[in-house]
Amino acid sequence: MSECTHNCESCGESCSERKTNPEDFLEKPHELSCVRKVIGVVSGKGGVGKSLVTSMLAVLLNRRGFKTAIMDADITGPSIPKAFGIHSKATGDETSIIPVRSKTGIDIISINLLLQDETDPVVWRGPVIAGVVKQFWTDVVWNDVDFLFVDMPPGTGDVPLTVFQSVPLDGIIVVASPQELVELIVEKAVKMANMMNIPIIGLVENMSYVQCPDCGRKIQVFGESHIDAIGEKYEIPVLAKLPIDPALAKVVDKGVVELFEGDWMDTAADAVEKI
């Protein structure tokens, strides 16, 4: 017979102290924080453009006059600081961490902003990584934030589960790519969100097409898109189809994503703003 581990996330025993409601696992934010809405950006696999979508949403809502912030919860693959050209370190004391502010006023926390050298690999086990993610919510002072975007780690493992359980998400956006495998990947992310009773705002397809600079024809590099059929199947709106665009890639690589031009994500920003 197993014994109670006092950790309801992994323990199979029933006892008087067992947490049964999703709300029981939610962590309180820092006492000086004020966050109105928290939006998770998720995917069932890596490399589909979560960080790009997260960055663009934060920039667009910031341009509309909202105070936005980004929690880079992808601890082993942090890329948000790179997109914003941030190399300075977060500051703090024994009780709080102050996020780094971007050029246009977006507050950002990422493991790269805490490491001595931003190129150092994060070779940590799952529970340690999950603990750091929790601290990004409980120890960071999110000052007067309208929309906090959480760049989630890929998949449905320990760390994504920690974010779903610990941070009070108001909704998530699922990012996918055009390959046929996308249906299985999206289905996993959708089912996880449903299990945790978190609303799904919509789908965003990245790398959807390349537009010919001469004739304007859209070329589907990865084959025919299935995102509309998937959205219809699960009754989830498709909010955006992002192209493979050299200009967009260039501003991200140069760390000036705040200067990006294009209306591809406007509908997605509208959906977030209405929450």
C-alpha positions in Angstrom: 0.0 0.0 0.0 1.3 3.4 -1.0 1.8 6.2 1.5 0.6 9.8 1.2 3.3 12.0 -0.4 1.6 15.3 0.7 1.8 16.3 -3.0 -1.7 16.0 -4.5 -0.4 16.4 -8.0 1.4 13.0 -7.8 -0.2 11.2 -4.9 -2.8 8.5 -5.5 -4.0 8.3 -1.9 -7.2 9.8 -0.6 -7.0 11.8 2.6 -8.7 14.6 4.4 -6.1 17.1 3.1 -6.4 16.1 -0.5 -7.0 18.9 -3.0 -9.8 18.0 -5.4 -10.7 21.3 -7.1 -8.5 22.9 -9.8 -8.7 26.2 -7.8 -7.0 24.4 -4.9 -3.7 24.3 -6.8 -3.6 28.0 -7.8 -0.7 30.0 -6.4 -1.2 33.5 -5.2 0.7 36.2 -7.1 3.2 38.5 -5.4 1.5 40.8 -2.9 2.5 43.8 -5.0 1.3 42.4 -8.3 -1.8 43.5 -10.1 -2.6 41.4 -13.2 -6.1 41.7 -14.8 -5.9 38.9 -17.4 -3.5 36.0 -18.0 -3.3 34.4 -21.5 -1.4 31.3 -22.2 0.2 30.6 -25.6 0.5 26.8 -26.0 1.3 24.1 -28.6 1.5 20.4 -28.6 5.1 20.4 -29.9 8.1 22.7 -30.1 9.2 24.8 -33.0 5.9 26.0 -34.2 6.3 29.7 -33.2 4.8 30.1 -29.8 7.3 32.7 -28.8 6.7 34.7 -32.0 2.9 34.6 -31.4 3.4 35.6 -27.8 5.7 38.5 -28.7 3.4 39.8 -31.4 0.3 39.7 -29.2 2.1 41.6 -26.4 3.3 44.2 -28.9 -0.1 44.6 -30.5 -2.0 45.0 -27.2 0.7 47.4 -26.0 0.2 49.5 -29.2 -3.5 49.7 -28.4 -2.7 51.3 -25.0 -2.8 48.3 -22.7 0.0 47.5 -20.3 1.3 44.1 -21.4 3.9 41.7 -20.0 5.4 38.3 -20.9 6.3 35.4 -18.6 8.7 33.2 -20.6 7.7 29.8 -19.0 9.7 27.8 -21.7 12.6 27.4 -19.3 14.8 25.1 -21.4 14.2 27.0 -24.6 13.8 30.7 -23.7 13.7 33.0 -26.7 11.6 36.0 -25.7 14.6 38.1 -24.6 16.2 37.5 -28.0 13.1 38.7 -29.8 13.1 41.9 -27.8 16.8 42.5 -27.8 17.1 42.3 -24.0 20.4 41.3 -22.5 20.2 43.1 -19.1 19.4 41.1 -15.9 16.3 41.1 -13.8 16.8 42.7 -10.4 15.3 42.0 -7.0 15.8 41.1 -3.3 14.9 38.3 -1.0 11.2 38.8 -1.4 10.7 39.9 -5.0 11.9 39.9 -8.6 11.6 42.9 -10.8 11.1 42.1 -14.5 13.0 43.8 -17.3 11.2 46.4 -19.3 11.4 46.5 -23.1 11.9 49.6 -25.1 8.2 50.2 -25.5 7.3 49.3 -21.9 6.5 45.6 -22.0 7.6 43.8 -18.7 9.4 40.5 -19.3 10.8 37.7 -17.2 12.8 34.8 -18.5 15.3 32.4 -17.2 17.9 34.1 -19.5 17.4 37.3 -17.5 18.5 35.4 -14.3 21.4 33.3 -15.6 24.9 34.6 -15.2 25.5 33.9 -18.9 22.4 33.8 -21.2 24.0 31.0 -23.3 24.3 28.6 -20.3 22.1 25.6 -20.8 19.3 24.8 -18.3 20.1 21.2 -17.3 17.5 20.8 -14.6 15.0 18.1 -13.8 11.3 18.6 -14.2 10.4 19.5 -10.6 13.1 22.2 -10.5 11.9 23.7 -13.7 8.3 23.6 -12.5 9.3 25.4 -9.3 11.0 28.2 -11.3 7.8 28.7 -13.3 5.8 29.0 -10.1 8.3 31.6 -8.9 7.8 33.6 -12.1 4.2 34.0 -10.9 4.6 34.2 -7.1 7.9 36.1 -6.7 7.9 38.5 -9.7 6.2 41.9 -9.2 3.8 42.3 -12.1 3.0 46.0 -11.7 -0.5 47.1 -13.1 -0.6 44.7 -16.0 -3.7 44.5 -18.2 -2.5 41.3 -20.1 0.1 38.9 -19.0 1.1 36.5 -21.8 2.6 33.2 -20.8 4.9 31.6 -23.4 4.3 28.0 -22.4 6.7 25.1 -22.8 5.6 22.7 -25.6 3.8 19.5 -24.9 1.6 18.3 -22.1 4.2 17.3 -19.5 5.1 18.4 -16.0 5.9 22.1 -16.7 2.8 22.9 -18.8 0.7 21.1 -16.2 2.3 23.3 -13.5 1.3 26.4 -15.4 -2.2 25.2 -16.0 -2.6 24.3 -12.3 -0.7 27.2 -10.6 -1.4 30.2 -12.7 -5.0 31.5 -13.1 -5.2 31.5 -16.9 -8.2 33.4 -18.4 -7.7 31.6 -21.7 -5.2 30.1 -24.1 -4.3 30.4 -27.7 -3.1 27.2 -29.4 -0.3 27.6 -32.0 0.1 25.1 -34.8 1.8 24.5 -38.2 0.3 23.3 -41.4 1.5 19.6 -41.4 -1.0 16.8 -41.3 0.3 15.8 -37.9 -1.1 19.1 -36.5 -4.5 17.6 -35.8 -3.1 15.1 -33.3 -1.0 17.9 -31.8 -3.8 20.4 -31.5 -6.1 17.7 -30.1 -3.7 17.0 -27.2 -3.5 20.6 -26.3 -7.2 21.1 -26.6 -8.0 18.1 -24.4 -5.5 19.2 -21.8 -7.1 22.7 -21.6 -10.6 21.1 -21.4 -9.4 18.8 -18.5 -8.2 21.9 -16.6 -11.4 23.9 -17.5 -9.5 26.7 -19.3 -11.2 28.5 -22.2 -9.6 28.2 -25.6 -9.6 31.6 -27.3 -8.6 30.3 -30.7 -6.1 28.8 -33.0 -3.1 30.4 -34.8 -1.4 28.7 -37.7 2.2 29.7 -38.2 4.3 29.1 -41.4 1.0 28.9 -43.2 2.3 30.1 -46.6 4.9 32.1 -48.5 3.7 35.0 -50.6 5.4 35.5 -53.9 6.9 39.1 -54.0 6.3 39.3 -57.7 2.8 38.0 -58.3 1.4 37.9 -54.8 0.4 34.2 -55.1 0.4 32.3 -51.7 2.5 29.2 -51.8 1.7 26.5 -49.2 5.2 25.3 -48.5 4.1 22.5 -46.1 1.1 21.4 -48.1 -2.6 22.1 -47.8 -3.6 23.7 -44.5 -6.0 21.7 -42.2 -6.4 24.4 -39.6 -9.9 25.4 -40.7 -11.2 21.9 -40.6 -9.6 21.4 -37.1 -11.1 24.6 -35.8 -14.6 23.5 -37.1 -14.2 20.0 -35.6 -13.5 21.4 -32.1 -15.6 24.6 -32.5 -12.6 26.8 -32.0 -12.1 29.9 -34.1 -9.0 30.3 -36.3 -7.6 33.7 -35.4 -4.7 34.0 -37.7 -2.6 32.4 -40.4 1.0 33.7 -40.3 3.1 33.6 -43.4 6.8 32.7 -43.6 7.9 36.3 -44.0 11.6 37.3 -44.3 10.9 40.8 -42.9 9.2 39.4 -39.8 12.0 36.9 -39.2 14.5 39.8 -39.6 13.0 42.0 -36.9 12.9 39.0 -34.5 16.5 38.0 -35.2 17.6 41.6 -34.7 15.8 41.8 -31.4 13.4 44.5 -32.6 10.1 42.6 -32.7 8.4 45.7 -31.4 8.9 47.2 -34.8 7.1 44.5 -36.8 4.7 45.5 -39.5 1.7 43.5 -40.7 -2.0 42.9 -39.8 -1.9 39.1 -39.6 -2.5 39.0 -35.9 -5.1 41.7 -35.6 -8.0 39.3 -35.2 -6.2 37.4 -32.6 -5.5 40.7 -30.7 -9.2 41.6 -31.0 -10.2 38.2 -29.4 -7.8 38.7 -26.5 -9.0 42.3 -26.0 -12.6 41.2 -25.7 -11.9 38.8 -22.8 
